[in-house]
Amino acid sequence: MRLDHLTFNPYEVNTYLLSDKDGNSIIIDPACCSPKEQAVLKQHIERNGLKLLWLINTHGHFDHVIGNAFVYDTWHPTVAAHQDDLFLIQNAYRQGEIFGFPVTPPPAPDHFFKAGDELTMGDVKINFLHIPGHSPGSIVLHLPAEKKVFVGDVLFNGSIGRSDLPGGDFDVLIDGITRQLLTLPPETIVYPGHGPQTSIGQEMIHNPFLNGL
């Protein structure tokens, strides 16, 4: 499996590309928000001969879906998210307005993943976890064979996602992290929606929200 990582927009959202040996690719949280950033993404995909088949949003906050319209209009991948965040995706434009950020309305998802779903694309095999609390429909992409997990804004290096936005719940978030993430092998690499990567083991020991659990 090939993994590419790009960071976009003033909120420094991590956009990830997962590709199989044939170049078939999944983009996670396309966050490019300007013509310059769109050009960077387009050049990267074309230069590496990637074929974009899926666009998957870990959740529906505007900074993570702000590039959806560009990606869909350019490559027409299947767009997927969790049903419980549909209301956020549908209101991404209004979310952006609140923060003074123009957002092109993203396309409606073609597919909804739920807890326990699996996706196989060549040698890329993904299990989906549903961990609400940051948003109602936050999903996590777990690649067991690769010992990697893409967590959106559920978990960060040394922190956790905020729970004071619409649909957030601190206790639900902590419960989901405890039951579904901290039970993964400690060497599992965590790829968050913002900031540097970490590992499950590191967060169990050093994350102030989790190391007393």
N, C-alpha and C positions, 0 to 999 in steps of 0.2 A: 504493500500500500504506500502511496505517495501522500505526503501531507505538506501543504503550503499554507502560510500564515501571512495575512496582510492586516494592517491596522488603519482604520478610516475614521473620519469626521472628528470634530472637536471633542467628542466624548471618548475618543480612542477605543472604539469597538473593535474587537478582534474578529476578523472574517477568516474562516478556514475553508480550504478546499481539500477534499478527500478524493483520491483517484485510484482506480485499479490499474493493472499492468497494461491495459489497452487505452488508457487515457480517459475512460468514462469517469465523470466527476460529479461530486455533490458539493454544493456551496452552502455553508452554514452561516447564517446571519450576514447577508451582504449589506454593508454599511456605508458604501461609497455615496457621497452626497454632493459632489461637485463635478463639473466636466473633467477637471484634472484627475480626480480620484477615479472616475469612471474610465478614463483613458488608461490609467495604471492597471486597473483590473482587466480591461479588454486586452491590453498588450500582453499581460501575464498569461492569460488563458490562450491567446492565439500563439504566442511565442513557444509555449510548451505543448501545443497540439492537444489541449484538453477539450473533451466533449461534455458539455454541461447537461446532465440529465435531470438532476434534482436540485431544488432550492428548498432548504429546510430552515425554518425559524425556530430557535429555541424558545422564544416567547415573542409577544406582540408589541413591546415598547418601541416607540418610534425610532430610536437611535439604532435599533437592530433590524428594522424593516425598511429603512429609508432608501436602500438601494434595490429593493425588490422590483420596482417598476422598470428600472433600467435593465436589470438582469433578465427579467421576463421578456421585455420588448426586444432584447438583443439575441437571446438564445432559446427562449421558449421552453425552459425546463418545467417539470412538474413541480408545483409549489405546494409545500406541506407545512403544517403546524399542528397544534393541538386545538380541538374544538373549543375548549374553554377560554382561549385567548382570541377567538374570532372577533369579539367586540372591540378588543384593542386594535387589531389589525384594521378593522373597518373604520376606526376613529384615529388612525395614525396622523392624518392631516391635522385634526384638532389637537392631538397631543403636541405636535410640533408647534402649533400656534401658541400654546401655553408657554412654551420655552423660547418663543421667538425664532422658530426654525421652520423654513418652508419644507414641506414633505409632499412629494407627488403621491397621490393615493395608490397604495399597493394593490396588485391584483388579488382577487379572492383566491384562497387556497383551493387547489384541486383535490387535495387529500388531507385527511386528518389522522395523525398517529396517536395511539393511546398506549397506556402502560402494557407491556408484554408484547407489543408488536415487534417484528423483525424486518429488516431490509437487507437484501443481499445484492451486491453489484460486483460481479467478478470475484476477486479475492477480498473485497471489503464486506464485512458482515457486522451489522449494527443491531443492537438491542435497545429498545426505547424504554426509558423510565419516566414516570410522571411525578415531578416533585414540585407541587404548588407552594405558595407562601410568598415568593417574590411577585409572581403573578399567578392567576388561577390555572393557567395552562402551560406553565414552564415544563419543558421536556429536556431530558438529558440523553445524549447519544453515547451508548457504551459499546466499545469494541473489545470484547473479552480476549480474543486471540492476540490483540495488539497491546492489551493492558493500557488502554487509553479511554478517557471519558471527557466528552465535550458538554460542559455544564451550563452554558449561558451565564446568567447572573445569579444562579443558585449559590455558588461557592466561589470564593476568590482566594488568592494567596494571602493568608492571614486575616481573612474576613469572610462575611457572608453577604448575600444580596439584601438590599433594603426591603423592608416589609411595610412601609408607610404609604405606598402608592395604592390606587384603587385595586381591590381584590387581594391585597397583601395580608399576610398573617404570620407573625413571628413564630408562634408556637408550632404552627403547621410546617413552616419552613425547617425549623430545627428538627422536628420529628422526621421529616422526609430525608434530610441529610443524614441523620443518625441511622435510620433503618435501611436506607438504600445506597448511600455512598460510603459511609464509614465501615460497612460490611464488605466492601470490595477489597481485593488484595492491597496491602499498604504500598506496594511498588507501582500501583496504577497511577499513570500520569494524568493530571487534571489540567484541561485546557479551558480557561474561563472566558467569559465575554469581555472582560477588561483586565488589563494588567498581565503580569508574567505567569507562566505555567507553574504548577506545584505538583505535589503528589498526595495521595490519600494519607500515607504515613506521616508526612510532614505536617499536614493539617490536624491530624489526630493529636500530635504532640504540641504544636506551636500555635494553632489557631485559638485565640482567646475566647471565642464563642463555643468552641467544641472540646477543648482539652480537659474540661472537667466532667465530660460525659462518660 
